[in-house]
Amino acid sequence: MMDVYFNEINVLQSIIDADHDDKFVLYHNYFDVIKDYAITFVDDKVGKNNYKYMLDILQIDSQYIFSPFHSHKLYTLNEEFVSSLSPMLYFFDISLDTNIVSYIDRFQRGTYLDGKPLEMVKSLGKHRQIASTINLSPYLNENCLFEGQINSQYKATIYNFFYYLNKFHHRWGFIAKRKSKKSTEMIIKNQELLLNSPLADIFKQQFKIIYSSVLMIALLNLSNLNKKDKIIKLIDFMANDIKAMDICLLEIAAVYFVKKHNLTFFGKLQKGMKDIVDIIRNLSWDIFHLRYQEFLLSVKPVKGIDVNLVLFCTLDKRLTEIQEIIKLKAIAYNTKTGNYYPFYQNESVLKMLSKEEVHKYFQPEKHFDRISTKLNINYDNVISNLEKTVITSYSKSHEGADKS
């Protein structure tokens, strides 16, 4: 079974890394291996900007809304269409950052807003017709994933959100309330299905991997190691302590260790704040929400579509900064199993490592070993120990800064 998996991944990687014309040759040559896959590529030369329609409707400043891809020009390869001009059947999915949902809830309750929050709230209020494409997963995952349920406070916020979208577009208030109630019930039902499914455990584990990695990045931030040695330390930690070689987190760390003060996403780590663990947890949720887009890309809300085109809407420019680092260059979706495999750019990490080091850490056998032993890792213990070390280390750093 694992041999089949590695064979498929190797073929997919070869196609994605190949030049444009060679992609089609490889797809034909290895069709028996990957016939169940639909692959969505980024290509500025032959791709089509499928995002333009929705972005034109929303008219939201491009710095506040973005896709996971490093370009909006996409095309697909699948069993039916093996051509650079292949049509793409798609559906839109717009995730709102946690703060935007809270802003709309507060505005609906009569709380005063101004500036960019008010501008965003009013902009979304113009577009009731996009309500069916709105995804509240950042808000729900951050508040409910580990609780395992949606309490009355969050249900009220969701209702207020939909009522705000509906109230300006219906003459009669009872119709707006009825539609908002139905939308709220549907969102809650879908989220509860997720919370009670195996996916919940997968997402919890993914968050713990992100959180533990960011805790380690925070510790490396205080060390006097050079940037390459910091990356090697982080890779060793991922390979041995958490058994998850996360290329996105490595890429973020590589850019951070090089840019340091110029990467505002980690700005509070530089300041050595006393509530450092809470800061790191919030940063981890931000990264989790962006990585969750990988999953949403594989969701097929309408039968027969090639890809669920996702957009992430936020007022936090730091997230835009991180998204620029981890842009997708392709995603492969298995139409039979539902499994999906994102392929990201990783230039910053590879520039720091020798060919021998890349082979040492990223060879298929090592990947298999990590997968086969991942279930033995107690992530809660790893996180607890890291939190204690971070608190101690940053307390000393803060005290030293005060004395100086």
Long-range contacts (C-beta under 8 A, 24 or more apart in sequence): 2-368, 2-371, 6-364, 6-367, 6-368, 7-33, 8-33, 8-34, 8-37, 9-341, 10-364, 12-37, 12-39, 12-332, 12-341, 12-343, 13-343, 15-39, 15-77, 16-41, 16-329, 16-330, 16-332, 16-343, 20-45, 20-46, 20-84, 23-77, 24-77, 24-82, 24-83, 24-84, 27-77, 27-82, 28-82, 34-332, 35-79, 36-334, 36-335, 36-336, 36-337, 37-78, 37-332, 37-333, 37-334, 37-335, 38-76, 38-77, 38-78, 38-79, 38-306, 38-307, 38-332, 38-333, 38-335, 39-76, 39-77, 39-78, 39-330, 39-331, 39-332, 39-333, 40-74, 40-75, 40-76, 40-88, 40-297, 40-306, 40-307, 40-330, 40-331, 40-332, 40-333, 41-74, 41-75, 41-76, 41-77, 41-329, 41-330, 42-69, 42-70, 42-71, 42-73, 42-74, 42-328, 42-329, 42-330, 43-71, 43-73, 43-74, 43-75, 44-71, 44-73, 45-73, 46-73, 46-75, 46-84, 46-85, 47-71, 47-72, 47-73, 47-74, 47-75, 48-73, 48-74, 48-75, 48-88, 49-73, 49-74, 50-74, 50-88, 50-90, 50-309, 51-309, 51-311, 54-92, 54-94, 54-130, 54-133, 54-309, 54-311, 55-311, 57-127, 57-130, 58-94, 58-123, 58-127, 58-130, 59-123, 60-120, 60-123, 60-313, 63-317, 63-320, 64-116, 64-120, 64-313, 64-314, 64-315, 64-320, 65-94, 65-311, 65-312, 65-313, 65-314, 66-311, 66-312, 66-320, 66-323, 67-309, 67-310, 67-311, 67-312, 68-290, 68-293, 68-294, 68-297, 68-310, 68-312, 68-323, 68-326, 68-327, 68-328, 68-342, 69-327, 69-328, 69-329, 70-327, 70-328, 70-329, 70-345, 74-307, 76-306, 76-307, 78-306, 78-335, 88-306, 88-307, 89-304, 89-305, 89-306, 90-305, 90-306, 90-307, 90-308, 90-309, 91-133, 91-300, 91-301, 91-302, 91-305, 91-308, 91-309, 92-130, 92-133, 92-308, 92-309, 92-310, 92-311, 93-133, 93-135, 93-296, 93-299, 93-301, 93-308, 93-309, 93-310, 93-311, 94-130, 94-133, 94-134, 94-135, 94-310, 94-311, 94-312, 94-313, 95-135, 95-136, 95-137, 95-138, 95-289, 95-292, 95-293, 95-296, 95-310, 95-311, 95-312, 95-313, 96-124, 96-134, 96-135, 96-136, 96-138, 96-139, 96-313, 96-314, 97-138, 97-289, 97-312, 97-313, 97-314, 97-315, 97-316, 97-319, 98-138, 98-139, 98-142, 98-143, 98-285, 98-289, 99-314, 99-315, 99-316, 100-124, 100-313, 100-314, 100-315, 101-136, 101-138, 101-139, 101-157, 101-161, 102-139, 102-157, 104-160, 104-161, 104-164, 105-156, 105-157, 105-160, 105-161, 107-164, 108-160, 108-161, 108-163, 108-164, 109-160, 116-315, 117-315, 120-313, 120-315, 121-164, 124-165, 125-164, 125-165, 125-168, 127-165, 128-165, 128-166, 128-168, 128-169, 131-162, 131-165, 131-166, 131-183, 134-165, 135-296, 135-310, 136-161, 136-187, 137-191, 137-289, 137-292, 137-296, 138-289, 138-292, 140-187, 140-191, 141-203, 141-288, 141-289, 141-292, 142-285, 142-288, 142-289, 144-191, 144-195, 145-195, 145-200, 145-203, 145-204, 145-207, 146-204, 148-195, 148-200, 149-192, 149-195, 150-188, 150-191, 150-192, 150-195, 155-184, 155-188, 158-184, 158-187, 158-188, 159-184, 203-292, 203-295, 205-379, 206-288, 206-291, 207-284, 207-285, 207-288, 208-379, 208-380, 208-382, 208-383, 209-242, 209-244, 209-246, 209-379, 210-246, 210-249, 210-284, 210-287, 210-288, 210-291, 211-280, 211-281, 211-284, 211-383, 212-241, 212-242, 212-379, 212-382, 212-383, 212-386, 213-237, 213-238, 213-242, 213-246, 213-249, 213-253, 214-249, 214-280, 214-283, 214-284, 214-287, 215-280, 215-383, 215-386, 215-387, 215-390, 216-386, 217-249, 217-252, 217-253, 217-256, 217-266, 217-269, 218-269, 218-276, 218-280, 218-390, 218-394, 219-386, 219-389, 219-390, 219-393, 220-253, 220-257, 221-256, 221-266, 221-269, 221-270, 222-393, 222-394, 222-397, 227-254, 227-257, 227-258, 227-352, 228-352, 228-353, 230-257, 231-257, 231-349, 231-352, 231-353, 232-357, 235-361, 239-361, 239-366, 239-370, 241-377, 241-382, 242-377, 242-379, 242-382, 243-370, 243-371, 243-373, 243-374, 243-376, 243-377, 244-370, 244-374, 245-361, 245-362, 245-366, 245-367, 245-370, 247-344, 247-346, 247-349, 248-287, 248-291, 248-326, 248-344, 249-287, 250-346, 250-349, 251-325, 251-326, 251-344, 251-345, 251-346, 251-348, 251-349, 252-287, 252-322, 252-325, 252-326, 254-348, 254-349, 254-351, 254-352, 255-325, 255-348, 258-348, 263-321, 264-317, 264-318, 264-321, 265-318, 265-319, 265-321, 265-322, 267-318, 272-394, 272-397, 272-398, 272-401, 273-394, 273-398, 274-394, 274-395, 274-398, 276-390, 276-391, 276-394, 277-387, 277-390, 277-391, 280-390, 286-316, 286-318, 286-319, 286-322, 287-322, 289-319, 290-319, 290-322, 290-323, 290-326, 291-326, 294-328, 294-331, 294-340, 294-342, 295-340, 297-331, 297-333, 297-340, 297-342, 298-331, 298-333, 298-338, 298-339, 298-340, 307-331, 307-333
